[in-house]
């Protein structure tokens, strides 16, 4: 897992969020009752902290630090290297768990796996008796006046359900249109390879470059296009209303398995020898 948080702008003024929220009892299915203290909170306008910074949150799945910025000369990663040179590069940061879903449950909730009780691809931190009332990372920004949107694989698919929507994500764009969290469906839907490496019925692998010409885009391309459009709208809204934003993009690649590896093995061989 490789993640990047980058500040792309700084908001000089607080913004009053018109969305309703409840900070006392923020369970997704919570319904306030008469006399409940939460009723008074539902109509309070959230105010972003003074000088709140805008956040672009990027995650690449199963990505090791095999980058030029980590001293690997064979890696041709100029953009990642430039980003590393302009920010803070962690050389001793380690995953919370060696599986995708438990690791995401951990860092997106801010708690260790022994607290989330997520050690596999079945459980998640929102389960009853675990973290139903915990505040997740994007939810924290949403509760503090931020415009919050995301696409791709940030939370693990279905863990928690629906990528923790609507709780962690703004449900409407600045213009008032529906703004659901977007993650392209079946992983191989746009990634099937023209070459079959593991038999004629092989549909379980992702293709790195030689995908079928079905008129579509790769899964990560679709998700990143959504994130880019949301980011542009969030920037326009910030410039007009000074509402800070948190926009996340989760890339499924370079998660294994992959096809056509021999092409890249040949490339590495040429570089080395």
N, C-alpha and C positions, 0 to 999 in steps of 0.2 A: 504494500500500500504506500502510495506517495501522495501527499497532499500539500497544497500551497494556499496560503491566505495572503492576499495582497491588497494593500490600500491603494485605491486608484484615484480618490478625491478626498477632500476634507470639507465637511459641512460646517459653516461658521455659525449657523443658527439652529436652535431646536425646532422641531416640527411637531405639530399636534396631529396625531393620527385619528382619523374619524371612525376607524373600525372599533367595534365593541370587543371587550375582552374581560376576563375575570382572573385576577391574579391570586385570589384567595383559594378558590377551588377551580382549578383549570383543567379538570378532566374533560375529555372530548364529549362525553355524553351527560355532563352535569346539567341539571335543570334546577335553577334557584327556586326556593320556596318562600312563601311569605314570612317575613321576619328574619330571613337569612342575610347576614352581612354582605354576602356577595352581590345582592341586588344593587346596592349603592355603588359597587365597583363596575358593574356592567356598562354604565353610561359615562364613566370617567374617561376622558380623552388621554391616551398615552402620550407622553412627551419625551422625545428623544433627548439624551444627554447633550449638554452644551458642547459644541465642537465635535459632535459625533462623526466618526470616520466611515466612509463607504467601504464595503467589503466585497471582493470577488473571491469566492472560495472554489478551488479547483482540486479534484481528486482523480488520480489515475490508478486503476485497479491492478493489483499485483505488480506494481512497478518497483523494482529494486533501485538502489542508488547507483545504477550502472550508467553514469552520465559523465560528461567531460568535467563538470564542476566538482565531481567527486574523484577526479584523478584518473579516469579511464580514457586514455587517448583514442581507443578504437571507436568510442561512441561519438557519433556526429550529432550533437544536440546543441546547436548554437543559441536557439531561443531560450531553452531551459538554463543554459549557462549564463546568458545575459541576465535572466531573471534572478538567478542565484547571486550574481555579482552586485545587483542593485538592492538586495534584501539581506535577510538573515538566513544563513545556511547552517542547518543542524547536522553535525557529524556523529552525534551519539544519541540519536532518537530511535526508539525501538517500538515495534508493534506491540499492542496489548495482548494479542492472541494470533496464532499462526493460521487462522481461518478468516475468511472475508466477513461473514455475518457477525460472529462474535466481536471482531475487531471494530466494525462499524457501530454495533450496538454500544460499544464501550466509548469510543471517542465522540460519538454524536450525542451521548447522554452525559458525558463527563464523569463516568464511573467505571471502575475496574470490572472485569468479567465476573469476579466473585460477588459483585453487587448486582450486576444485571442478570445473573443466572443464565446467560446465553453462552453456551459452549459448543453449539452445533448450528445446523441450519433449520432448526425447528422452533426454537424459543426466541423471545425478544423482550426488551426491557419494559414494554407497556403491559405485560401480562399482569393479571390480578395478583396482588400480594408482592409485586416487585416494584415497578416504577410508574404506576398509572398517573401519579401526580408530579412526576419529575418534569423539570423544564429542559427540553432538548435544545441543542445549539441554535438552530434557526428560530425556534420558538422564543428563545431569550431575546433575540433582536426584534422579533415581531411584537413581543410584549412591551418593548421599549420604543415604540414609535417608528420602527423601520418598515420600509417596503421590502417584503421578503419573497423571493421566488427561486425556483431551481428546476433542473432537468437532469436526466440521466441517472446514474447509479451513485447517489449520495448515501441515503439509508440503503440497506440491502433490500432487494425486492421482497415485499410482503413481510419484512421483519424490521420494524413494525408494519402492520397492515397499511396499505395505501400511502406508503412513504410518510407516515405520520400526518397525513392530510385529513381534515383542514387545520388541525391544531398548530402545526409548525410553519404553515405557508399562507401568505396573503391570498385570498380567494378572488380578488378583483384587481384588475389593472388600474393605473391612475385615471384612465378614462372611463372606468366603470364596467368594462367588459369582463366576462369570466376569465380567470387566470389559473386554471388547474395545473397542478404539478404534472410535468410531462416526462415520461420514460417510454421509449419505443418498446412495443410488446415483445413478441417471441424473439429471442436473441439472434437466431439464424434467419429471421425473416428477410433481411436484406444483406445477409453476409454469406450466402451459400457459395461455395467455390465451384469454378468451372472444372477444376481438376479434382478427382477423388483420390485421396491418399490412403484411405483405409477401407476400400471396398465400395461397391456400386451403391450401397444404401447408406453411405456415410453422410449424415446431416448434423453430426454432433461437434463439428469443428468450425472454428472461425477462419476466414480467409484473410490474409494480410494484404493482398493486392489483387489477386486474380479472381475476383468475384464475378458471378454471373451477370451478364448485361440485361438486367430486368427493368431498366429504366428508373431504378431507385437509387438511393444513396445508402452508404453504410450507416449502421445504427448510430455510431458516435457522431457522424456528420449531421444526422437529423437532430439529435439531442443538442449538439453544440450550436446549430442554427437557431434552435429555440432559445437557448441561453443567450446567444448574441442579440436576438431581437428583444428579449426581456431586458437585457443590460442597456441597450440603447434607449428603451422606453423609460427605464429607471433613471438614467442620466438626464434625459429631458425633463423628467418630473423633478429631479433634484435641482436642476438649474432654474426651474420655474417656481417651485414651492419650498425648496430647501429641505425636503424629506430625505433623510439618509436611506441607503438601501443595502441589502445583503442579497447577492445573487450567487447561486451555486451551480457548478457543472461537474457531473461525475462521468468520467470516461470508463467504458467497459474494458477497453484495451489498455495494457497488453496482457490481460488475463489469459491464461492458457485454457484449453489447448488451441493451437494454431495449425494452419495448413501451409504447404509450400515452404517449409522451413529450409529445404535444401538450397533454394535460391539465395537465402540470406547467409547460409553457411558458406556458400561460394563467395559471397561478397566479403565476409569476414576473412576468409582464406586469402583473398587477393590483397586485403588491407595489411594482413600480418606478414604475408610472404611475397 
